[in-house]
Amino acid sequence: MNSKDIILQFIRSHDWDGMDRMLRGLSNMEFRRMEQAVRVSVLPSLSNDLYWESLLHLIIFKRAAFISGITSCGHLINDGTLAFDNNSVEALYEHLKNTNPDSLTKMANMLLPLMKDEKQITEMFEAFHIDNDITRLAVLLKVDSPLSYYLIFKTLKMVDDRLVARKCCLSIMKRNTDMAFNAVSLIKTFWALDDLPARFSLNIPEYELNHIERNYSNFEHILNGKRPKI
């Protein structure tokens, strides 16, 4: 019986004590093979509730080995079944809050690049209790995507601080990509940041600023250098 089948027996029967005993009995090499099987084959095969329940008990067993399993939910994201509103997610939050709170932000950093829409990201932040706008910005700034820039823009509106907006722009500019500079152009124009040390090819007339607030589709449209959808 291979590693995947062995651990799936425990997971499907919710035998977490048996799973712990099995994992403790593995050699270092066997444990590495099991960790890889869990991440690559086991977690990506589970339904939402069983995925979170399994990840909870795996992280309780050995956080450092299994925390990267948070990235094994791509199948749930893609088919629209990823959900954070269950007891295992709350139990995972409570466990990490009490044992290693930095892991909550680490998981958000790993999960964010996989997210497909604003709702998923907002629910993730709420589930991991990442409520501080500055902390959310720090997570969002790690991802170079239209969706991330849209949420940076929305979060900056909540913060409403030109100095914070300027710091975000300076951070984004370090990527030196067309999308990054276009995102900075939007933020720069909205907050009238005229002292940024760069020149920008995307110029947005002030009367068009209200269109980037309407929805993500319009924001992405303008981010790509197109005129807003009226």
C-alpha positions in Angstrom: 0.0 0.0 0.0 1.5 3.4 -1.0 1.8 6.5 1.2 -1.4 8.1 -0.2 -3.6 5.1 0.5 -2.2 4.6 4.0 -3.0 8.1 5.2 -6.3 8.3 3.3 -7.5 5.4 5.4 -7.0 7.4 8.6 -8.4 10.6 7.1 -11.6 9.1 5.7 -12.3 7.3 9.0 -11.4 10.6 10.9 -9.0 8.5 13.0 -6.7 11.3 13.9 -5.1 9.5 16.9 -4.3 6.6 14.6 -2.9 9.0 12.0 -0.6 10.5 14.6 0.7 7.1 15.7 1.3 6.1 12.1 3.2 9.4 11.4 5.3 9.1 14.6 6.4 5.6 13.6 7.8 6.6 10.2 11.5 7.0 9.6 12.8 10.4 8.4 12.8 9.2 4.8 9.3 7.7 5.1 8.0 10.9 6.7 9.4 13.0 3.8 7.6 10.7 1.3 4.4 10.9 3.3 4.6 14.7 3.5 5.0 14.9 -0.2 2.1 12.5 -0.8 -0.1 14.5 1.5 0.6 17.8 -0.3 0.6 16.5 -3.9 -2.0 13.7 -3.9 -4.0 13.5 -0.6 -5.2 17.0 0.2 -6.0 17.8 -3.5 -8.4 14.9 -3.5 -10.5 16.0 -0.5 -13.8 17.9 -0.3 -13.8 21.2 1.4 -14.7 20.1 4.9 -12.5 17.1 5.0 -9.6 19.2 3.5 -9.8 21.7 6.4 -10.3 19.0 9.0 -7.3 17.1 7.7 -5.1 20.1 7.4 -6.0 21.1 11.0 -4.8 17.8 12.4 -1.7 17.6 10.2 -0.6 21.1 11.3 -1.3 20.2 15.0 0.9 17.1 14.5 3.8 19.0 12.9 3.2 22.6 11.8 6.5 23.1 10.0 6.0 20.0 7.8 2.4 20.5 6.9 1.6 24.2 6.8 2.4 24.3 3.1 -0.6 22.1 2.6 -2.6 25.3 2.5 -1.6 25.6 -1.1 -3.2 22.2 -1.9 -6.7 23.6 -2.2 -6.4 24.7 -5.8 -9.1 22.2 -6.8 -11.5 23.7 -4.4 -10.7 27.2 -5.6 -11.1 26.2 -9.2 -14.5 24.5 -8.8 -15.8 27.2 -6.5 -16.2 25.0 -3.4 -13.6 26.5 -1.2 -15.3 27.8 1.9 -13.9 29.0 5.2 -17.1 28.9 7.3 -16.6 25.6 9.1 -15.4 24.6 12.6 -12.1 23.2 11.4 -11.0 26.6 10.0 -11.9 28.3 13.3 -10.1 25.5 15.2 -7.0 26.0 13.0 -7.1 29.7 13.7 -7.3 29.2 17.4 -4.5 26.6 17.4 -2.1 28.9 15.5 -3.1 32.0 17.4 -2.0 30.2 20.6 1.1 28.4 19.2 2.5 30.4 16.3 0.4 33.4 15.3 2.8 34.4 12.5 1.7 31.3 10.7 -1.7 32.9 10.0 -0.1 35.6 7.9 2.3 33.0 6.3 -0.7 30.9 5.2 -2.4 34.0 3.8 0.8 34.8 1.8 0.8 31.3 0.4 -2.9 31.1 -0.4 -3.4 34.6 -1.9 -1.7 33.9 -5.3 -4.2 31.1 -5.9 -7.3 33.1 -5.2 -9.7 33.9 -8.1 -12.0 36.7 -6.8 -12.4 39.3 -4.1 -14.9 37.2 -2.1 -12.5 34.4 -1.6 -9.7 36.8 -0.4 -12.0 38.7 1.9 -13.3 35.5 3.4 -9.7 34.2 3.9 -8.7 37.4 5.7 -11.8 37.2 7.9 -11.2 33.4 8.7 -7.6 34.0 9.7 -8.6 37.2 11.6 -6.3 39.4 9.6 -8.3 42.4 10.3 -5.7 45.2 10.4 -5.7 47.1 7.1 -1.9 47.6 7.2 -1.4 43.9 7.6 -3.7 43.2 4.8 -1.8 45.6 2.6 1.5 43.8 3.4 0.0 40.5 2.3 -1.6 42.0 -0.9 1.6 43.8 -1.8 3.4 40.4 -2.3 1.3 39.5 -5.3 1.7 41.1 -8.8 -1.9 40.6 -10.1 -4.8 42.8 -11.2 -6.9 41.4 -8.4 -4.3 42.2 -5.8 -3.9 45.7 -7.1 -7.6 46.2 -7.0 -7.8 45.2 -3.3 -4.8 47.3 -2.5 -6.6 50.3 -4.0 -9.8 49.4 -2.0 -7.8 48.9 1.2 -6.0 52.2 0.7 -9.4 53.9 0.5 -10.2 52.4 3.9 -6.9 53.6 5.4 -7.2 57.0 3.7 -3.6 58.0 4.4 -1.5 59.6 1.6 1.7 58.5 3.3 0.6 54.9 3.4 -0.4 55.2 -0.3 3.0 56.5 -1.2 4.8 53.7 0.7 2.7 51.2 -1.2 3.6 52.9 -4.5 7.3 52.7 -3.7 7.0 49.0 -2.9 5.0 48.2 -6.1 7.5 50.2 -8.3 10.3 47.9 -7.2 8.8 45.2 -9.5 9.5 47.3 -12.5 6.8 45.8 -14.6 4.2 47.5 -16.8 1.4 46.3 -14.7 3.1 47.5 -11.5 3.7 51.0 -13.0 0.1 51.2 -14.2 -1.1 50.3 -10.8 1.0 53.0 -9.3 -0.3 55.5 -11.8 -3.9 54.8 -10.6 -2.9 55.2 -7.0 -0.8 58.2 -7.7 -3.6 60.0 -9.6 -6.3 59.1 -7.1 -4.2 60.4 -4.1 -2.5 63.2 -6.0 1.0 61.8 -5.2 3.1 64.1 -7.4 6.5 63.4 -5.8 7.1 59.8 -6.8 10.6 59.2 -8.3 9.5 57.8 -11.7 7.7 58.7 -14.9 4.5 56.9 -15.9 3.1 56.1 -19.3 -0.5 55.6 -18.1 -2.2 58.9 -17.6 -5.7 58.9 -16.2 -7.9 62.0 -16.5 -9.3 62.9 -13.1 -12.9 62.7 -14.4 -12.3 58.9 -15.0 -11.2 58.2 -11.4 -14.8 57.4 -10.3 -14.9 54.6 -12.8 -12.0 52.6 -11.2 -14.1 52.5 -8.0 -17.1 51.0 -9.6 -16.0 47.3 -9.8 -13.1 45.0 -10.4 -13.8 44.6 -14.1 -13.5 48.3 -14.7 -10.4 48.6 -12.6 -8.7 45.8 -14.6 -9.8 47.4 -17.8 -8.1 50.8 -16.9 -5.1 49.0 -15.4 -4.5 47.5 -18.8 -4.4 51.0 -20.4 -7.9 50.9 -21.8 -10.6 53.5 -21.5 -13.3 52.8 -18.8 -16.5 51.0 -19.5 -19.1 53.7 -19.2 
